[in-house]
Amino acid sequence: MGVKLDDWALSPEVMHLNHGSYGGCPREVLEHALRLRRELEAAPMQFFGLAWQTLVDGARTMLAQFVGADFERLVFVPNATSGVAIALNSVELAAGDEIVTTNHTYRAIRNQLVRLADARRARLVIVPLALPFDPDAAVAAIAAAITPRTRLVVLDHVTSPTAIVLPLERILPPLHERGIATVIDGAHAAGQIALDVTALGATYYAGNNHKWLCAPKASGFLVARGPLRPLVTSHGASAEYGPPNRLHAELDWAGTHDPTSQLCVPTAIVTLGDWAALRTRNHRLVLELRDRVRDAFGSRTQLAPDASLGAMAALPVELPPNTTPLALTQELLRDGWELPIVDWPGQPLVRISAHAYNEASDAEPLIAKLRALAIRVL
């Protein structure tokens, strides 16, 4: 795709197969961030007082176009987890109301939901979605969990532990017809899969720019069709302060912060080039990596249909005796491998990511490493 490992800040001494967790930046993006940071620190008041609002609006415009969102309803947040927290704080819930989610929900979001249900005396309903994943069964299971008491449904767009793209275009419309609020954790979506937030129609959609979009860390976004109640009351709560858009006024400035990661989003979008071609390439690559590993171990288990994957794939594994997924992940890290062993209940998984700097040839050292650690793909 014209963006090789040498073009990234990633160490060539490390095997990078986990872009999904923390992302990674091309050097050009980081250099732009450093230039912006130097400009900011050279004259902070001038930067924030004269330049910042124009710069952030420009970055917001390009991001909104990229994710298919309304500029007026998009705000930057530190990350998707923070965006979900703001959204959940904005949903009206009463005692006895029900919140529906799935067993694939990201741990941090599940923890937020447990606390929210406890604070509002609501009931948290966790829908089990079995592996191997069946999209039809998932749509039916979520629909079956909806009752007259359901007020909120919280779903991942791309599940973090299992790497599955949920068919939100089928799940969300019936919920909206019933007036049920929806919060989507799209942490892994932007840059990994084609995304049109407006078409999905979620009440709240939170995403990350530091993962597949490859902006620096601490840049996420939240798109809100419903009302927002910020977690931090800022100067923007005063009607006379900030831009006319009150959503932007309240959430763009919640105190002094380093906005350079947000301002580098356009650079990241431009640097990676043809995103449609890149998404197609990464999808095909992760399928090839998955299949090469499966073939090497004689595995025929497929946890999800190809169409339910983006640029990540999970493989079920058997670990050596007397070890844990965390211990093996840490051993891999010490050996110069960025590859997560996921502690999925009852079945550990290896999750592989594929981005522009990865190649199909990465499968061979991966297979050798799994064998060296006595990890068997099932």
N, C-alpha and C positions, 0 to 999 in steps of 0.2 A: 504493500500500500504506500510505499515511499517513506514510511516512518519506521526505521529499524531500531534495534536495541541501542545502537550508538547515539541515536537522536534523543534518547530518554535519559533522565537523571538516574535511572536504575543501575545498580552495580552489575557489571558483567560477571562478577564472581559468584553471583547468586542465581539459582534457578527460579524464575518467577512464573508460577502457575496459580497465583491467587490475586489477580487484579481485582476480583470482586470485593474483597474485604476493605482494602485501603486505597485502591486506585494506583495511580502513578502518573508522573508529569513528564511530558517532553521538555527538553532543555529550554526550548524557545519560550514555553509558557512560564517556567520558573524565572528565566531572565527578565521577562516582562514584569513579573511580580516583584522582583528585586528593584527594578527601575522605579516602579510605582512606590515601593516602600521608601526608597531613598528620597523621592520627591515629597512624600508625606512628611517624613521626619525632618526634612530640610526647612519646611515652613508649615507646621501642622495647622495653624489657624487659617492660613491662606488656602491650604488644601481642602480642609473641611468647609470653610466658609464660602469659597468661590468655585472650586472645581468639583467637589464630591457629588453633589446632586445631579449635575449634568452627566458625570461619568457613570453613576449607578443607574440612571435612567437609560443610558445607552446600552449598558450591559443587560439590563432588564428587557429592553426591546429585543435584543438578539436572542436571549434565552427564551422569551415568550414565543418567538417565531419557531425556535428549534423544537420546543416541546408541545407546540400547538395550544398555547394558553392565551388568555386575555391579558394584555399588558396591564390593564387597570386593576386586575385581581391577583396579580403575582407579586410576591414579596420575597426578598432574600432572607434566609435564616441560616444559622450555623451548620445545620445538617438535617436530614430527614427526621431523625428522632425528635429534635427540637420542634420541627414543623408539626409533627403528629401531636406533640404535647400541647401546642397552641390550639390546634384544631379540637382536641378532646376537651380543653378548657372552655371551648366555645359552644359545645353541644349541651342543650337543655336535657337533663335527666332527673327523674324523681324516683322515690322509693318504689321498688317493685318493677321498674322498667328493666328491659333486657338488652344486653349488649352481646352481639354475636361476632365471633372470630373463629379461626381455625387452629389446629394443632401445629401448623407450619409457620405461625406468626413469629416474627423476630422477638427474641427474648426481652429486649428492652421495651418493646411495645406491649408485649404481654404483661410485663411488670407494671407498666402505666395503667393498663386496663384493670388489673387486680386492685390497684390503689383507687382508681376512679370508681369502680363498682363498690368498694368498701365505703368510700367517702359519701357516695350518693345513695347508698343502700340499694343498689341495683343488682341484677343477677347477670353474671358473666357465663355465657354459653359458648363452649369450645367445640366446634364441629370437627370430628376426626376425618381427615382425607387420607385414604389408604395409599400405600406404595405397593406395587407400581401404580402410578397416577393415571386415573381415567378422567379426562375433562368432563365427560357427560355425567359421570357419577359425582364429581365435585359440584357441578351446577345443581344437581338434584339434591345433594346433601345439604348445601347451604340454603336452598329454597325450603327444604323440609324443616329447617331449624327456625324459620321465621314464624312468629306468633303475633297475635294482636298486641302483645306487650313489647315487641321489638321496637326499639327507638334508634338504635345505632348498630351499624355493621362496619367492622374494621378488618381490612384485608390487605395482604401484600399484593403488589403487582407481579414482582418476581420474588419468589420465596428465597430467603437467605440460606437456610440450612440445606434445602433440597433442590434449589436451582430451577424451580418450576414456574413457568409463566401462567398465571391464573387467567382463565377466559373472562375477564371483567366485562367485556362487551356483551356477554350473555348474562352475567350475574347481576349487573347494576340496574338495568332498565326496570325490571319488576320491583326492585326495592324503591326506586324513585317514584314509581307509580303509586306506591303505598305510603309515600311521605316519610320514608325511613332515611335518616341521615347516614352518609357513608364517608368514611375516612380511609384513604388509600395510602399505604406506605409504599411509595415508589422509589425506594432507596437505590435499587439496582436497575431502574428502567432507562433513564435518559442516557442515550449513547449505546445501550446494549440492544434495545428493541425499538422498532418504530413507535413513536409516542405522539398521541393527539389527546391531550388532557381535556380539551373542550368536548371532543366527540365522546369520551368516556362519561362525562357528566357527573363525576363524583362531587359530593358536597365540598370535600376538602381533599386535595392531592398534595402530598409532600414528597420531595425528591432530593437527590444529591447531585452535585456537580463534580465532586472530587473522585467519584468512582469511574464509571465508563466514559464520562465526558472528559475526564483527565484534567480538570482544573485543580489548583492547589487545595489543600485541606481547609476545612471551615467555610465551605460554600455549599449551601443547600437552597431549596426554594419551597414555597408553599403557595398553592393556588386555591383560593377560597371563593366558592359560589355563595356560601352562606355567610352569616355574620361572624365576625371575629372578636374574641375577647383576649387581648394580649396578656401574656403572663407577666410582662414588665410594663408598668404604666410609665410612659415616657412624656417628653415635652409635647409630642404630637397629640396627646389627649386634650390639649388646649386648642380650641377651634381656630385661633388666630395664628397658630404656629405651623410652619412647614408648607408643603405643596397642597394644592386644593384637594387632591386625592387623599382622603382621610385614612384609608388603609395604609398607604405608603407613609403618610405622616406619622402614624402611630408605630409602625413596625420597622421602617428603614433605620430609624435612629433611636435605639433603646439605651444609649450611653456610648462612650468612646470605645471604639473597636478598630481592628485593622481590616479595612474593607478590600484590601488588595486581592484577596482570593476571589471575591465576587467580581471585581473589575477585570479579572483575567479570563472570565468565562468566554467572552468573544474570541480571545486569542486561542483558547483551547479548541473552540468550534472550528475556527479557520485552519488551525495547524493540522488537524487530523484529516481535513479535506473532504472527500466524497463519503459522507456518512452512510448513505444507502449501500454503497459498494462495500464499505468497511463492515457494516453489520452483517451483510450476506457472507463475506469472507470469514468473519469471526464465528458465525454460526456453523458454517461448513467445517471450519477447523476444529471446533470443540467436538463435533460429531466424529471426526476422524480420530482425534486423540482418544476419545472415549472408546471407539471401536477397536483401535489398535491395542489399547490396554486390555479390553475384554477378550480379544482374540488371544493375546499372549497368555492369559490365565485360563483359557477355555471356558470363559463365562458367556452365558446367553441371557443373563438378567438385564432387562432394560427398565429403569425406574420411571421413565416418562417417554411418551411419543416424541419423535424428533420435533414436531410442530409445537410442542409445549416447552421447548428449550430455546434460550437465546444464545449467549456465548459462555454459558456455564453448564456443567453436567456433573451429576453426583453418581458415584458408583458404590454399591454395597461391598463392604470388606469384612474379613475376619482378622482380628488382631491377634498377635501372639499372646500366650498366657501371661497373666500377672502384669498387664500394662493397661493404660487408659488412652483414650483419644487425645487428651491434653498432654500426657507425657510424650506420646509419639509426635505430636505437633511440635513440641518444644525441642525434641531430639532432631527433627527435620530442620528447625530453625538454626540450631547449633551447627548443623552440617551444611548450612548455606542453601536450604530449600524453603521456599515460601509456598506451602501447600497445606491446607487445613484438613485435619481428620475430624469430622463432625460427630459429635456425641448425640446421634439421633436415637431416641428411645428404642431399645431392643435391637438396633442394627446400626453399627458405626458406618459412616460414609466417608469417602474421599471426594472432595469437590474440586474439579478442575476448571480453571478460567482460561479463556483464550482472547488475547487482544492483539494489536497490530504488531507487537514485537515478538509474538510467539510463532512457532513453525510446527509443522507436523512431525518434524524430526525430534521435537521435545519428548515424544512418546517413548523413545528407546531408553534414554536415561531415567525417565520416570518408572518404567517397568523394572529396570535394574534396581532402582532405589527401593521400590516396594518389596521386591524379593529380598534385598539385603536386610530389610527390617522385619522380614517374616510376615509381611502383610499380604493376605491373599484376597484377590478380587473374586467375589462370589458370582 
